[in-house]
Amino acid sequence: MSILPPSRGGILFGLGIAYLLVQYIYVSYYNEPRRIDSFITTTTQEYLPSTNSVSIMHLNVSGIEAMIYNNIQTKQTNEKQPLTPCPQTPPDLNGTMRLLVPAQETLEEVAQQLSWLRLLEGGHQEPLDCRARYKIAIIVPYRDRLSNLCTFLLNMHPFLTKQQLDYSIFIVEQFDDGLFNRAMLMNVGFNEALKLRDFDCFFFHDVDLIPENDRNIYSCPDQPRHMSVAIDKFNYRLPYVDLFGGVIGMSRNHFQLVNGFSNMFWGWGGEDDDMASRVKAHDLNITRYTPNVARYHMLTHAKQKANPKRYEKLYSGRKRFKTDGLNNLEYRVKSLKQLPLFTYLLVDLTGRRS
């Protein structure tokens, strides 16, 4: 029995089907929002949440992470002599910061570019020649902005190191794909950071804001401080007097006093103004550096869906200051990992949706 060769039309039809299938797979993969853990290849330590404390599971360290981890651990362990307190104003600040751009938008590439800093695991750094005055946590709410995150880490680590700070960076990612709750993620970051270390103050930081002036010092403020006063997108002008968003700094005591952020703001907008109201209601003052110092560059990103009930929640907020915040926070930690550039928290907020 002879076998006839396939017709030209049949071959072209088959190739067309194969091409469409490849295109479908490509578009589905690259357009789907992806969590940070999908970009992580190896970790130094992973912490598994428990009811009372945090249990530790040691994992193998390899490649760039091993290089960074081993070098800094060795160097800092050898520092035995007592250190004098760091000066209130770091000595090498010149008032400018050049925007650094990642060679590739991957966490591994950024870690390689920052290997000269010898960071401790978990995105921790502290000065070697003096004793930092405060322990500072940088809390960053996150969802599906890898490009912004890479640029943020590449710029913030040198910026904070130059200021002789004892700091750790926490990236807090929302697990589900529903409306984003930025404020609740910052409450979670505050809670979980204190389980790992006794921090003195906290900076709640949008991932798309990069400081332009190294004299914009992230030291513990005596009063709540609005850091991002002058942003290039707004022509370096404060949009309105009571603005208290973008980047803010608060002591641990003050954040606990105002009961943290409201947990009620799902979607974009409202939570910052609610926090400003909480600050004023507790007889605290919003302080700022001058606009020529508190300057920021805003990275490009897709606009988020606005919260349709933000004004309703905002106007009724005063009634909930004592009952809505840190003291009624409910969430579940899905993953907690200490990576070379940051401590990563993946958290499930679905039980609190409203």
Buried (B, 14 or more C-beta within 10 A) or exposed (E): EEEEEEEEEEEEEEEEEEEEEEEEEEEEEEEEEEBBBEBBEBBBBBBEBEEEEEEEEEEEBEEBBBBBBEBBEEEEEEEEEEEEEBEEEBEEBEEEBEEBEBEEBBBBBBBBBBBEBBBBBBBBBBBEEBEBBBBBBBBBBBBBBBBBBBBBBBBBBBBBBBBBBBBBBBBBBBBBEEBBBBBBBBBBBBBBBBEBBEBBBBBBBBBBBBBBBBBBBBBBBEEBBBBBBBBEEBEBEBEEEBBBBBBBBBBBEBBBBBBBBBBBBBBBBBBBBBBBBBBBEEEBEBEBBEEEBBBBBBBEEEEEEEBEBBEEBBEEBEEBBEEBBBEBBEBEBBBBBBBBBBBBBBBBBEEBEE
